Amino acid sequence: MLVTCQSEGAGASRSIEPRSHALVRLDPRPQGVYQQVILANPDQAVFVFACAQPAPHMRMLDRFLVIAGRQGLRR
């Protein structure tokens, strides 16, 4: 996507590039009916969680790492 800056912090997209790959959340059911695109055309992912306040959600971090690893995304 090509974005141009406009006045007062606003912007507008001028073009959208084709999707070459995506970070996708798959349907948890065995039928696998849908895929939810979380991020299109990522090169890598950085997952940031709090250490103390609020308490970190380690299971969520684990899920993100598994999804990224299965889809070949550098982390």
All heavy atoms as a GROMACS GRO file, in nm:
protein
  580
    1MET      N    1   0.085  -0.117   0.000
    1MET     CA    2   0.000   0.000   0.000
    1MET      C    3   0.090   0.123   0.000
    1MET      O    4   0.185   0.131   0.075
    1MET     CB    5  -0.090   0.000   0.124
    1MET     CG    6  -0.174   0.125   0.133
    1MET     SD    7  -0.275   0.139   0.282
    1MET     CE    8  -0.384   0.002   0.263
    2LEU      N    9   0.057   0.216  -0.083
    2LEU     CA   10   0.128   0.342  -0.087
    2LEU      C   11   0.039   0.446  -0.021
    2LEU      O   12  -0.075   0.467  -0.062
    2LEU     CB   13   0.158   0.382  -0.232
    2LEU     CG   14   0.228   0.514  -0.251
    2LEU    CD1   15   0.366   0.511  -0.184
    2LEU    CD2   16   0.243   0.545  -0.398
    3VAL      N   17   0.090   0.511   0.083
    3VAL     CA   18   0.013   0.609   0.159
    3VAL      C   19   0.078   0.744   0.142
    3VAL      O   20   0.200   0.758   0.152
    3VAL     CB   21   0.006   0.572   0.309
    3VAL    CG1   22  -0.068   0.677   0.388
    3VAL    CG2   23  -0.058   0.436   0.326
    4THR      N   24  -0.002   0.845   0.116
    4THR     CA   25   0.049   0.982   0.108
    4THR      C   26  -0.001   1.060   0.229
    4THR      O   27  -0.115   1.043   0.272
    4THR     CB   28   0.003   1.053  -0.020
    4THR    OG1   29  -0.138   1.052  -0.027
    4THR    CG2   30   0.059   0.985  -0.143
    5CYS      N   31   0.085   1.143   0.285
    5CYS     CA   32   0.048   1.226   0.400
    5CYS      C   33  -0.028   1.347   0.352
    5CYS      O   34   0.006   1.406   0.250
    5CYS     CB   35   0.172   1.268   0.477
    5CYS     SG   36   0.257   1.132   0.555
    6GLN      N   37  -0.128   1.384   0.429
    6GLN     CA   38  -0.206   1.504   0.401
    6GLN      C   39  -0.194   1.596   0.521
    6GLN      O   40  -0.115   1.571   0.612
    6GLN     CB   41  -0.350   1.466   0.371
    6GLN     CG   42  -0.364   1.381   0.247
    6GLN     CD   43  -0.507   1.334   0.223
    6GLN    OE1   44  -0.587   1.332   0.315
    6GLN    NE2   45  -0.536   1.299   0.100
    7SER      N   46  -0.271   1.700   0.524
    7SER     CA   47  -0.261   1.797   0.633
    7SER      C   48  -0.306   1.739   0.766
    7SER      O   49  -0.389   1.648   0.771
    7SER     CB   50  -0.346   1.920   0.599
    7SER     OG   51  -0.481   1.884   0.590
    8GLU      N   52  -0.250   1.791   0.874
    8GLU     CA   53  -0.287   1.761   1.012
    8GLU      C   54  -0.285   1.613   1.046
    8GLU      O   55  -0.376   1.562   1.110
    8GLU     CB   56  -0.423   1.823   1.043
    8GLU     CG   57  -0.423   1.974   1.026
    8GLU     CD   58  -0.545   2.039   1.085
    8GLU    OE1   59  -0.605   1.979   1.175
    8GLU    OE2   60  -0.577   2.150   1.043
    9GLY      N   61  -0.183   1.539   1.002
    9GLY     CA   62  -0.165   1.400   1.040
    9GLY      C   63  -0.254   1.302   0.969
    9GLY      O   64  -0.253   1.184   1.000
   10ALA      N   65  -0.332   1.346   0.874
   10ALA     CA   66  -0.418   1.255   0.798
   10ALA      C   67  -0.341   1.198   0.679
   10ALA      O   68  -0.237   1.250   0.640
   10ALA     CB   69  -0.543   1.329   0.748
   11GLY      N   70  -0.391   1.090   0.624
   11GLY     CA   71  -0.328   1.029   0.508
   11GLY      C   72  -0.431   0.960   0.421
   11GLY      O   73  -0.546   0.941   0.462
   12ALA      N   74  -0.389   0.924   0.302
   12ALA     CA   75  -0.479   0.855   0.209
   12ALA      C   76  -0.400   0.749   0.134
   12ALA      O   77  -0.283   0.769   0.101
   12ALA     CB   78  -0.541   0.954   0.111
   13SER      N   79  -0.462   0.634   0.110
   13SER     CA   80  -0.395   0.530   0.034
   13SER      C   81  -0.409   0.560  -0.115
   13SER      O   82  -0.516   0.597  -0.163
   13SER     CB   83  -0.452   0.392   0.067
   13SER     OG   84  -0.590   0.388   0.036
   14ARG      N   85  -0.298   0.544  -0.188
   14ARG     CA   86  -0.299   0.572  -0.332
   14ARG      C   87  -0.304   0.445  -0.413
   14ARG      O   88  -0.356   0.445  -0.524
   14ARG     CB   89  -0.176   0.653  -0.368
   14ARG     CG   90  -0.179   0.791  -0.304
   14ARG     CD   91  -0.064   0.878  -0.343
   14ARG     NE   92  -0.045   0.879  -0.488
   14ARG     CZ   93   0.066   0.923  -0.546
   14ARG    NH1   94   0.164   0.968  -0.473
   14ARG    NH2   95   0.077   0.922  -0.675
   15SER      N   96  -0.247   0.338  -0.361
   15SER     CA   97  -0.253   0.211  -0.431
   15SER      C   98  -0.238   0.098  -0.330
   15SER      O   99  -0.183   0.116  -0.223
   15SER     CB  100  -0.143   0.202  -0.536
   15SER     OG  101  -0.015   0.197  -0.474
   16ILE      N  102  -0.287  -0.019  -0.368
   16ILE     CA  103  -0.277  -0.136  -0.282
   16ILE      C  104  -0.204  -0.244  -0.360
   16ILE      O  105  -0.243  -0.281  -0.470
   16ILE     CB  106  -0.417  -0.185  -0.239
   16ILE    CG1  107  -0.487  -0.076  -0.157
   16ILE    CG2  108  -0.407  -0.314  -0.160
   16ILE    CD1  109  -0.629  -0.109  -0.120
   17GLU      N  110  -0.095  -0.293  -0.303
   17GLU     CA  111  -0.014  -0.396  -0.367
   17GLU      C  112  -0.081  -0.532  -0.349
   17GLU      O  113  -0.153  -0.555  -0.252
   17GLU     CB  114   0.126  -0.399  -0.304
   17GLU     CG  115   0.203  -0.270  -0.319
   17GLU     CD  116   0.234  -0.236  -0.462
   17GLU    OE1  117   0.265  -0.330  -0.540
   17GLU    OE2  118   0.227  -0.118  -0.498
   18PRO      N  119  -0.056  -0.625  -0.442
   18PRO     CA  120  -0.113  -0.759  -0.426
   18PRO      C  121  -0.055  -0.829  -0.303
   18PRO      O  122   0.060  -0.806  -0.266
   18PRO     CB  123  -0.073  -0.832  -0.553
   18PRO     CG  124   0.021  -0.744  -0.626
   18PRO     CD  125   0.020  -0.610  -0.563
   19ARG      N  126  -0.135  -0.912  -0.240
   19ARG     CA  127  -0.091  -0.986  -0.122
   19ARG      C  128  -0.005  -1.103  -0.165
   19ARG      O  129  -0.047  -1.189  -0.240
   19ARG     CB  130  -0.213  -1.035  -0.044
   19ARG     CG  131  -0.177  -1.106   0.084
   19ARG     CD  132  -0.297  -1.160   0.158
   19ARG     NE  133  -0.392  -1.053   0.183
   19ARG     CZ  134  -0.522  -1.072   0.196
   19ARG    NH1  135  -0.572  -1.193   0.186
   19ARG    NH2  136  -0.602  -0.971   0.220
   20SER      N  137   0.120  -1.107  -0.117
   20SER     CA  138   0.208  -1.220  -0.149
   20SER      C  139   0.203  -1.326  -0.040
   20SER      O  140   0.220  -1.444  -0.068
   20SER     CB  141   0.351  -1.171  -0.170
   20SER     OG  142   0.398  -1.106  -0.053
   21HIS      N  143   0.184  -1.285   0.085
   21HIS     CA  144   0.168  -1.377   0.197
   21HIS      C  145   0.098  -1.302   0.310
   21HIS      O  146   0.085  -1.181   0.304
   21HIS     CB  147   0.302  -1.436   0.242
   21HIS     CG  148   0.405  -1.334   0.277
   21HIS    ND1  149   0.475  -1.263   0.183
   21HIS    CD2  150   0.450  -1.290   0.395
   21HIS    CE1  151   0.559  -1.180   0.243
   21HIS    NE2  152   0.545  -1.194   0.371
   22ALA      N  153   0.056  -1.376   0.411
   22ALA     CA  154  -0.019  -1.313   0.519
   22ALA      C  155  -0.002  -1.392   0.647
   22ALA      O  156   0.025  -1.512   0.645
   22ALA     CB  157  -0.167  -1.303   0.483
   23LEU      N  158  -0.020  -1.324   0.759
   23LEU     CA  159  -0.030  -1.388   0.889
   23LEU      C  160  -0.178  -1.413   0.909
   23LEU      O  161  -0.258  -1.319   0.913
   23LEU     CB  162   0.026  -1.298   0.999
   23LEU     CG  163   0.025  -1.355   1.141
   23LEU    CD1  164   0.112  -1.479   1.149
   23LEU    CD2  165   0.072  -1.251   1.240
   24VAL      N  166  -0.217  -1.541   0.914
   24VAL     CA  167  -0.358  -1.579   0.910
   24VAL      C  168  -0.396  -1.658   1.034
   24VAL      O  169  -0.324  -1.748   1.076
   24VAL     CB  170  -0.385  -1.665   0.783
   24VAL    CG1  171  -0.528  -1.712   0.779
   24VAL    CG2  172  -0.350  -1.588   0.659
   25ARG      N  173  -0.511  -1.624   1.090
   25ARG     CA  174  -0.569  -1.703   1.199
   25ARG      C  175  -0.664  -1.803   1.135
   25ARG      O  176  -0.759  -1.765   1.067
   25ARG     CB  177  -0.646  -1.613   1.296
   25ARG     CG  178  -0.708  -1.690   1.410
   25ARG     CD  179  -0.780  -1.593   1.505
   25ARG     NE  180  -0.852  -1.666   1.604
   25ARG     CZ  181  -0.981  -1.698   1.597
   25ARG    NH1  182  -1.052  -1.662   1.493
   25ARG    NH2  183  -1.040  -1.765   1.694
   26LEU      N  184  -0.636  -1.930   1.156
   26LEU     CA  185  -0.717  -2.035   1.096
   26LEU      C  186  -0.835  -2.070   1.185
   26LEU      O  187  -0.831  -2.051   1.306
   26LEU     CB  188  -0.631  -2.160   1.073
   26LEU     CG  189  -0.510  -2.140   0.982
   26LEU    CD1  190  -0.428  -2.267   0.979
   26LEU    CD2  191  -0.553  -2.100   0.843
   27ASP      N  192  -0.938  -2.124   1.125
   27ASP     CA  193  -1.057  -2.169   1.197
   27ASP      C  194  -1.018  -2.282   1.292
   27ASP      O  195  -0.954  -2.379   1.250
   27ASP     CB  196  -1.160  -2.217   1.096
   27ASP     CG  197  -1.297  -2.241   1.156
   27ASP    OD1  198  -1.306  -2.252   1.280
   27ASP    OD2  199  -1.394  -2.248   1.080
   28PRO      N  200  -1.050  -2.271   1.421
   28PRO     CA  201  -1.011  -2.376   1.516
   28PRO      C  202  -1.091  -2.505   1.500
   28PRO      O  203  -1.052  -2.608   1.552
   28PRO     CB  204  -1.038  -2.311   1.652
   28PRO     CG  205  -1.140  -2.208   1.627
   28PRO     CD  206  -1.116  -2.159   1.486
   29ARG      N  207  -1.201  -2.502   1.427
   29ARG     CA  208  -1.283  -2.622   1.409
   29ARG      C  209  -1.219  -2.715   1.306
   29ARG      O  210  -1.148  -2.670   1.216
   29ARG     CB  211  -1.424  -2.583   1.364
   29ARG     CG  212  -1.497  -2.500   1.470
   29ARG     CD  213  -1.626  -2.450   1.418
   29ARG     NE  214  -1.597  -2.354   1.310
   29ARG     CZ  215  -1.691  -2.295   1.237
   29ARG    NH1  216  -1.817  -2.320   1.258
   29ARG    NH2  217  -1.658  -2.208   1.144
   30PRO      N  218  -1.242  -2.844   1.317
   30PRO     CA  219  -1.182  -2.940   1.224
   30PRO      C  220  -1.221  -2.915   1.078
   30PRO      O  221  -1.144  -2.947   0.988
   30PRO     CB  222  -1.237  -3.076   1.271
   30PRO     CG  223  -1.278  -3.056   1.412
   30PRO     CD  224  -1.317  -2.911   1.424
   31GLN      N  225  -1.339  -2.855   1.053
   31GLN     CA  226  -1.381  -2.830   0.916
   31GLN      C  227  -1.293  -2.724   0.849
   31GLN      O  228  -1.280  -2.722   0.727
   31GLN     CB  229  -1.527  -2.782   0.909
   31GLN     CG  230  -1.626  -2.877   0.969
   31GLN     CD  231  -1.652  -2.845   1.116
   31GLN    OE1  232  -1.563  -2.805   1.190
   31GLN    NE2  233  -1.775  -2.864   1.159
   32GLY      N  234  -1.237  -2.632   0.928
   32GLY     CA  235  -1.151  -2.527   0.875
   32GLY      C  236  -1.220  -2.440   0.772
   32GLY      O  237  -1.170  -2.419   0.662
   33VAL      N  238  -1.336  -2.386   0.806
   33VAL     CA  239  -1.420  -2.315   0.711
   33VAL      C  240  -1.362  -2.178   0.671
   33VAL      O  241  -1.372  -2.138   0.557
   33VAL     CB  242  -1.562  -2.296   0.769
   33VAL    CG1  243  -1.650  -2.213   0.678
   33VAL    CG2  244  -1.625  -2.431   0.797
   34TYR      N  245  -1.301  -2.106   0.764
   34TYR     CA  246  -1.258  -1.971   0.730
   34TYR      C  247  -1.113  -1.946   0.770
   34TYR      O  248  -1.053  -2.020   0.847
   34TYR     CB  249  -1.348  -1.867   0.797
   34TYR     CG  250  -1.328  -1.857   0.948
   34TYR    CD1  251  -1.235  -1.771   1.002
   34TYR    CD2  252  -1.402  -1.934   1.034
   34TYR    CE1  253  -1.216  -1.762   1.139
   34TYR    CE2  254  -1.385  -1.926   1.171
   34TYR     CZ  255  -1.292  -1.839   1.222
   34TYR     OH  256  -1.273  -1.831   1.356
   35GLN      N  257  -1.057  -1.838   0.713
   35GLN     CA  258  -0.927  -1.786   0.751
   35GLN      C  259  -0.943  -1.637   0.775
   35GLN      O  260  -1.004  -1.567   0.695
   35GLN     CB  261  -0.825  -1.807   0.639
   35GLN     CG  262  -0.793  -1.950   0.611
   35GLN     CD  263  -0.688  -1.963   0.504
   35GLN    OE1  264  -0.649  -1.866   0.440
   35GLN    NE2  265  -0.641  -2.084   0.483
   36GLN      N  266  -0.888  -1.588   0.885
   36GLN     CA  267  -0.894  -1.446   0.917
   36GLN      C  268  -0.755  -1.387   0.898
   36GLN      O  269  -0.661  -1.426   0.967
   36GLN     CB  270  -0.941  -1.426   1.061
   36GLN     CG  271  -0.946  -1.282   1.103
   36GLN     CD  272  -0.984  -1.267   1.250
   36GLN    OE1  273  -0.976  -1.361   1.327
   36GLN    NE2  274  -1.022  -1.147   1.288
   37VAL      N  275  -0.740  -1.296   0.803
   37VAL     CA  276  -0.611  -1.232   0.779
   37VAL      C  277  -0.587  -1.130   0.890
   37VAL      O  278  -0.665  -1.037   0.908
   37VAL     CB  279  -0.607  -1.164   0.641
   37VAL    CG1  280  -0.477  -1.088   0.622
   37VAL    CG2  281  -0.626  -1.266   0.531
   38ILE      N  282  -0.478  -1.150   0.963
   38ILE     CA  283  -0.442  -1.059   1.071
   38ILE      C  284  -0.349  -0.950   1.018
   38ILE      O  285  -0.361  -0.834   1.053
   38ILE     CB  286  -0.375  -1.136   1.186
   38ILE    CG1  287  -0.474  -1.238   1.243
   38ILE    CG2  288  -0.324  -1.042   1.295
   38ILE    CD1  289  -0.415  -1.334   1.342
   39LEU      N  290  -0.255  -0.990   0.931
   39LEU     CA  291  -0.155  -0.897   0.879
   39LEU      C  292  -0.116  -0.942   0.739
   39LEU      O  293  -0.082  -1.059   0.720
   39LEU     CB  294  -0.034  -0.895   0.972
   39LEU     CG  295   0.080  -0.801   0.942
   39LEU    CD1  296   0.033  -0.657   0.950
   39LEU    CD2  297   0.193  -0.823   1.040
   40ALA      N  298  -0.120  -0.853   0.642
   40ALA     CA  299  -0.085  -0.887   0.505
   40ALA      C  300   0.058  -0.843   0.474
   40ALA      O  301   0.103  -0.738   0.518
   40ALA     CB  302  -0.181  -0.820   0.407
   41ASN      N  303   0.130  -0.926   0.400
   41ASN     CA  304   0.267  -0.901   0.353
   41ASN      C  305   0.367  -0.870   0.464
   41ASN      O  306   0.448  -0.779   0.450
   41ASN     CB  307   0.268  -0.790   0.248
   41ASN     CG  308   0.192  -0.828   0.124
   41ASN    OD1  309   0.178  -0.945   0.091
   41ASN    ND2  310   0.141  -0.729   0.054
   42PRO      N  311   0.365  -0.943   0.575
   42PRO     CA  312   0.463  -0.916   0.681
   42PRO      C  313   0.599  -0.976   0.646
   42PRO      O  314   0.608  -1.080   0.580
   42PRO     CB  315   0.404  -0.987   0.803
   42PRO     CG  316   0.331  -1.104   0.743
   42PRO     CD  317   0.275  -1.052   0.613
   43ASP      N  318   0.707  -0.910   0.686
   43ASP     CA  319   0.841  -0.964   0.671
   43ASP      C  320   0.885  -1.033   0.799
   43ASP      O  321   0.958  -1.130   0.797
   43ASP     CB  322   0.941  -0.853   0.638
   43ASP     CG  323   0.918  -0.797   0.499
   43ASP    OD1  324   0.883  -0.874   0.408
   43ASP    OD2  325   0.933  -0.675   0.483
   44GLN      N  326   0.841  -0.979   0.912
   44GLN     CA  327   0.870  -1.039   1.042
   44GLN      C  328   0.767  -0.987   1.142
   44GLN      O  329   0.693  -0.895   1.111
   44GLN     CB  330   1.012  -1.007   1.089
   44GLN     CG  331   1.037  -0.864   1.123
   44GLN     CD  332   1.180  -0.841   1.170
   44GLN    OE1  333   1.268  -0.921   1.144
   44GLN    NE2  334   1.203  -0.734   1.238
   45ALA      N  335   0.764  -1.048   1.259
   45ALA     CA  336   0.671  -1.006   1.362
   45ALA      C  337   0.745  -0.989   1.494
   45ALA      O  338   0.836  -1.065   1.523
   45ALA     CB  339   0.560  -1.108   1.379
   46VAL      N  340   0.706  -0.890   1.570
   46VAL     CA  341   0.758  -0.866   1.704
   46VAL      C  342   0.638  -0.862   1.797
   46VAL      O  343   0.549  -0.779   1.781
   46VAL     CB  344   0.837  -0.733   1.712
   46VAL    CG1  345   0.884  -0.708   1.854
   46VAL    CG2  346   0.953  -0.733   1.614
   47PHE      N  347   0.632  -0.956   1.890
   47PHE     CA  348   0.521  -0.964   1.984
   47PHE      C  349   0.565  -0.903   2.116
   47PHE      O  350   0.662  -0.949   2.176
   47PHE     CB  351   0.477  -1.109   2.003
   47PHE     CG  352   0.439  -1.175   1.873
   47PHE    CD1  353   0.518  -1.275   1.819
   47PHE    CD2  354   0.325  -1.137   1.804
   47PHE    CE1  355   0.484  -1.336   1.700
   47PHE    CE2  356   0.290  -1.197   1.685
   47PHE     CZ  357   0.370  -1.297   1.633
   48VAL      N  358   0.496  -0.800   2.161
   48VAL     CA  359   0.534  -0.727   2.282
   48VAL      C  360   0.426  -0.744   2.387
   48VAL      O  361   0.308  -0.718   2.360
   48VAL     CB  362   0.555  -0.576   2.251
   48VAL    CG1  363   0.592  -0.501   2.377
   48VAL    CG2  364   0.660  -0.559   2.143
   49PHE      N  365   0.465  -0.787   2.505
   49PHE     CA  366   0.373  -0.806   2.617
   49PHE      C  367   0.431  -0.738   2.740
   49PHE      O  368   0.552  -0.728   2.756
   49PHE     CB  369   0.354  -0.956   2.648
   49PHE     CG  370   0.267  -1.027   2.549
   49PHE    CD1  371   0.316  -1.065   2.425
   49PHE    CD2  372   0.136  -1.057   2.580
   49PHE    CE1  373   0.236  -1.130   2.334
   49PHE    CE2  374   0.055  -1.123   2.489
   49PHE     CZ  375   0.105  -1.160   2.366
   50ALA      N  376   0.344  -0.695   2.830
   50ALA     CA  377   0.388  -0.637   2.956
   50ALA      C  378   0.448  -0.745   3.045
   50ALA      O  379   0.409  -0.861   3.037
   50ALA     CB  380   0.270  -0.572   3.028
   51CYS      N  381   0.542  -0.706   3.129
   51CYS     CA  382   0.603  -0.802   3.222
   51CYS      C  383   0.526  -0.813   3.353
   51CYS      O  384   0.523  -0.919   3.414
   51CYS     CB  385   0.747  -0.761   3.253
   51CYS     SG  386   0.856  -0.774   3.112
   52ALA      N  387   0.466  -0.703   3.398
   52ALA     CA  388   0.400  -0.706   3.528
   52ALA      C  389   0.260  -0.644   3.524
   52ALA      O  390   0.165  -0.705   3.568
   52ALA     CB  391   0.485  -0.632   3.631
   53GLN      N  392   0.247  -0.522   3.478
   53GLN     CA  393   0.119  -0.451   3.481
   53GLN      C  394   0.077  -0.415   3.339
   53GLN      O  395   0.143  -0.332   3.278
   53GLN     CB  396   0.129  -0.324   3.565
   53GLN     CG  397   0.150  -0.348   3.711
   53GLN     CD  398   0.028  -0.411   3.776
   53GLN    OE1  399  -0.085  -0.393   3.732
   53GLN    NE2  400   0.052  -0.487   3.882
   54PRO      N  401  -0.023  -0.474   3.282
   54PRO     CA  402  -0.102  -0.586   3.331
   54PRO      C  403  -0.023  -0.716   3.322
   54PRO      O  404   0.080  -0.722   3.254
   54PRO     CB  405  -0.222  -0.589   3.237
   54PRO     CG  406  -0.170  -0.535   3.109
   54PRO     CD  407  -0.068  -0.431   3.148
   55ALA      N  408  -0.072  -0.818   3.385
   55ALA     CA  409  -0.004  -0.948   3.384
   55ALA      C  410   0.004  -0.999   3.240
   55ALA      O  411  -0.091  -0.986   3.163
   55ALA     CB  412  -0.081  -1.047   3.470
   56PRO      N  413   0.117  -1.057   3.202
   56PRO     CA  414   0.132  -1.106   3.065
   56PRO      C  415   0.042  -1.227   3.038
   56PRO      O  416   0.017  -1.308   3.128
   56PRO     CB  417   0.279  -1.146   3.057
   56PRO     CG  418   0.322  -1.168   3.196
   56PRO     CD  419   0.237  -1.078   3.282
   57HIS      N  420  -0.007  -1.238   2.917
   57HIS     CA  421  -0.091  -1.350   2.875
   57HIS      C  422  -0.002  -1.448   2.799
   57HIS      O  423   0.012  -1.440   2.676
   57HIS     CB  424  -0.206  -1.302   2.786
   57HIS     CG  425  -0.298  -1.207   2.856
   57HIS    ND1  426  -0.399  -1.251   2.939
   57HIS    CD2  427  -0.303  -1.073   2.857
   57HIS    CE1  428  -0.461  -1.146   2.988
   57HIS    NE2  429  -0.406  -1.036   2.940
   58MET      N  430   0.060  -1.539   2.872
   58MET     CA  431   0.158  -1.630   2.812
   58MET      C  432   0.096  -1.725   2.710
   58MET      O  433   0.158  -1.760   2.611
   58MET     CB  434   0.232  -1.708   2.921
   58MET     CG  435   0.307  -1.617   3.018
   58MET     SD  436   0.414  -1.495   2.937
   58MET     CE  437   0.546  -1.600   2.883
   59ARG      N  438  -0.027  -1.767   2.731
   59ARG     CA  439  -0.093  -1.855   2.633
   59ARG      C  440  -0.117  -1.782   2.502
   59ARG      O  441  -0.106  -1.839   2.395
   59ARG     CB  442  -0.224  -1.910   2.690
   59ARG     CG  443  -0.199  -2.011   2.802
   59ARG     CD  444  -0.323  -2.081   2.843
   59ARG     NE  445  -0.374  -2.160   2.730
   59ARG     CZ  446  -0.492  -2.216   2.725
   59ARG    NH1  447  -0.575  -2.203   2.826
   59ARG    NH2  448  -0.529  -2.285   2.622
   60MET      N  449  -0.149  -1.651   2.510
   60MET     CA  450  -0.169  -1.573   2.389
   60MET      C  451  -0.037  -1.558   2.315
   60MET      O  452  -0.031  -1.571   2.192
   60MET     CB  453  -0.226  -1.435   2.422
   60MET     CG  454  -0.255  -1.350   2.299
   60MET     SD  455  -0.319  -1.186   2.339
   60MET     CE  456  -0.477  -1.228   2.407
   61LEU      N  457   0.071  -1.531   2.387
   61LEU     CA  458   0.203  -1.522   2.325
   61LEU      C  459   0.238  -1.654   2.258
   61LEU      O  460   0.287  -1.656   2.144
   61LEU     CB  461   0.309  -1.485   2.429
   61LEU     CG  462   0.453  -1.484   2.379
   61LEU    CD1  463   0.471  -1.386   2.265
   61LEU    CD2  464   0.548  -1.452   2.494
   62ASP      N  465   0.212  -1.764   2.325
   62ASP     CA  466   0.239  -1.896   2.268
   62ASP      C  467   0.161  -1.917   2.139
   62ASP      O  468   0.214  -1.964   2.039
   62ASP     CB  469   0.204  -2.005   2.370
   62ASP     CG  470   0.244  -2.142   2.323
   62ASP    OD1  471   0.362  -2.159   2.284
   62ASP    OD2  472   0.158  -2.232   2.322
   63ARG      N  473   0.034  -1.879   2.137
   63ARG     CA  474  -0.048  -1.893   2.016
   63ARG      C  475   0.008  -1.809   1.902
   63ARG      O  476   0.017  -1.854   1.788
   63ARG     CB  477  -0.192  -1.851   2.044
   63ARG     CG  478  -0.269  -1.953   2.122
   63ARG     CD  479  -0.417  -1.927   2.121
   63ARG     NE  480  -0.451  -1.786   2.120
   63ARG     CZ  481  -0.536  -1.729   2.204
   63ARG    NH1  482  -0.596  -1.799   2.297
   63ARG    NH2  483  -0.563  -1.601   2.196
   64PHE      N  484   0.048  -1.684   1.931
   64PHE     CA  485   0.106  -1.599   1.827
   64PHE      C  486   0.233  -1.659   1.770
   64PHE      O  487   0.256  -1.659   1.649
   64PHE     CB  488   0.137  -1.460   1.882
   64PHE     CG  489   0.016  -1.374   1.910
   64PHE    CD1  490   0.029  -1.261   1.987
   64PHE    CD2  491  -0.108  -1.405   1.859
   64PHE    CE1  492  -0.080  -1.180   2.013
   64PHE    CE2  493  -0.219  -1.326   1.884
   64PHE     CZ  494  -0.204  -1.212   1.961
   65LEU      N  495   0.320  -1.712   1.857
   65LEU     CA  496   0.445  -1.772   1.811
   65LEU      C  497   0.421  -1.897   1.726
   65LEU      O  498   0.488  -1.918   1.625
   65LEU     CB  499   0.535  -1.805   1.930
   65LEU     CG  500   0.590  -1.683   2.005
   65LEU    CD1  501   0.662  -1.729   2.131
   65LEU    CD2  502   0.682  -1.602   1.916
   66VAL      N  503   0.323  -1.978   1.764
   66VAL     CA  504   0.291  -2.098   1.687
   66VAL      C  505   0.236  -2.059   1.550
   66VAL      O  506   0.277  -2.114   1.447
   66VAL     CB  507   0.191  -2.187   1.764
   66VAL    CG1  508   0.134  -2.295   1.673
   66VAL    CG2  509   0.259  -2.249   1.884
   67ILE      N  510   0.145  -1.962   1.545
   67ILE     CA  511   0.090  -1.918   1.417
   67ILE      C  512   0.200  -1.864   1.327
   67ILE      O  513   0.210  -1.900   1.209
   67ILE     CB  514  -0.019  -1.810   1.439
   67ILE    CG1  515  -0.143  -1.870   1.501
   67ILE    CG2  516  -0.055  -1.741   1.307
   67ILE    CD1  517  -0.246  -1.767   1.547
   68ALA      N  518   0.287  -1.779   1.380
   68ALA     CA  519   0.394  -1.721   1.301
   68ALA      C  520   0.491  -1.830   1.253
   68ALA      O  521   0.535  -1.828   1.137
   68ALA     CB  522   0.470  -1.616   1.382
   69GLY      N  523   0.523  -1.926   1.339
   69GLY     CA  524   0.613  -2.032   1.300
   69GLY      C  525   0.555  -2.123   1.193
   69GLY      O  526   0.624  -2.160   1.097
   70ARG      N  527   0.430  -2.159   1.205
   70ARG     CA  528   0.365  -2.244   1.105
   70ARG      C  529   0.356  -2.178   0.968
   70ARG      O  530   0.356  -2.244   0.867
   70ARG     CB  531   0.225  -2.283   1.150
   70ARG     CG  532   0.222  -2.391   1.253
   70ARG     CD  533   0.082  -2.436   1.278
   70ARG     NE  534   0.079  -2.541   1.377
   70ARG     CZ  535  -0.030  -2.584   1.433
   70ARG    NH1  536  -0.148  -2.533   1.401
   70ARG    NH2  537  -0.026  -2.680   1.523
   71GLN      N  538   0.346  -2.046   0.969
   71GLN     CA  539   0.330  -1.975   0.843
   71GLN      C  540   0.462  -1.922   0.789
   71GLN      O  541   0.464  -1.843   0.694
   71GLN     CB  542   0.225  -1.865   0.860
   71GLN     CG  543   0.089  -1.925   0.892
   71GLN     CD  544  -0.017  -1.823   0.919
   71GLN    OE1  545  -0.008  -1.708   0.880
   71GLN    NE2  546  -0.122  -1.865   0.987
   72GLY      N  547   0.573  -1.963   0.850
   72GLY     CA  548   0.706  -1.928   0.799
   72GLY      C  549   0.746  -1.784   0.820
   72GLY      O  550   0.832  -1.733   0.749
   73LEU      N  551   0.688  -1.717   0.919
   73LEU     CA  552   0.720  -1.577   0.946
   73LEU      C  553   0.836  -1.568   1.043
   73LEU      O  554   0.836  -1.636   1.146
   73LEU     CB  555   0.596  -1.509   1.003
   73LEU     CG  556   0.601  -1.359   1.021
   73LEU    CD1  557   0.618  -1.290   0.886
   73LEU    CD2  558   0.472  -1.311   1.084
   74ARG      N  559   0.934  -1.485   1.011
   74ARG     CA  560   1.046  -1.465   1.104
   74ARG      C  561   0.996  -1.394   1.229
   74ARG      O  562   0.912  -1.307   1.222
   74ARG     CB  563   1.154  -1.378   1.039
   74ARG     CG  564   1.230  -1.446   0.933
   74ARG     CD  565   1.341  -1.363   0.877
   74ARG     NE  566   1.372  -1.248   0.957
   74ARG     CZ  567   1.415  -1.133   0.907
   74ARG    NH1  568   1.430  -1.117   0.780
   74ARG    NH2  569   1.444  -1.032   0.987
   75ARG      N  570   1.049  -1.433   1.345
   75ARG     CA  571   1.008  -1.370   1.470
   75ARG      C  572   1.129  -1.343   1.556
   75ARG      O  573   1.234  -1.386   1.534
   75ARG     CB  574   0.907  -1.455   1.547
   75ARG     CG  575   0.937  -1.599   1.540
   75ARG     CD  576   0.821  -1.688   1.574
   75ARG     NE  577   0.874  -1.816   1.607
   75ARG     CZ  578   0.917  -1.902   1.517
   75ARG    NH1  579   0.913  -1.872   1.390
   75ARG    NH2  580   0.966  -2.016   1.554
   0.00000   0.00000   0.00000
